[in-house]
Amino acid sequence: MPAKSKAQQKAAGAALSAKRGDTPKSELKGASREMYDSMSEKQLEDFAEGSRKGKPEHVD
């Protein structure tokens, strides 16, 4: 399931980076911290992939 907004993609990308060990978990905040705890690496990859072009910054 791909992200519906740019903000969701950015948060998923940050969580994926921490999941892979590239970024310390302590640097995660908000949605990215929740995604790190609740989603698998594969789910994060699916959520973060795709183009950001044409997506809104935030979704209600």
N, C-alpha and C positions, 0 to 999 in steps of 0.2 A: 504494500500500500504506500504510494508516494505521498510526500508532504503536500499540503494544500497552500502553504505560504512560505515565503523566504525565511521568516523567523523560525518556522518548524524545521526547515532544512539545515539552518545554521546550528540550531540546538542539537539536532541529531548528529551532525558532523562533529561537533565538540564532544558529545558523549562517545561517539565511535572512536575518536582519537584517544580518549582516556581509556576506553575498553581495550584498545590495542597497546596501551602503555606508552604512547607518544606524548601524552599530556598528563600531568598529575591530577588525580581525582579531586584533590583539594581546590583546584582552580575552577571546577564546575559550580554553576549557580543555577537556581531556578529550574526551568524545564529541562535543561541538559542534565542536571543532577538526577531528576526523576527518571528521565529516559535511561540513564546509565544503570540505575538500580532495577528498572522494571523490564528492560528490553534486551534481547540477545544481540550479539554482533550482527547476525544475518538480518534481523529486523531493523537494526539501525542502518545497515547498508541500504536496504530497500527504501527506507524512509528518506535517506539523505541523497539518493541518486536522482539524476534527472536535471533538466535545465531549470534555472530560476527565472528565465525570461517569461514575462507575461503573468507571473504569479504576484498576488498582492503581498505587501510587507507583512501584514497581520490578517488573521481571520477571526471573526467574532465567535 
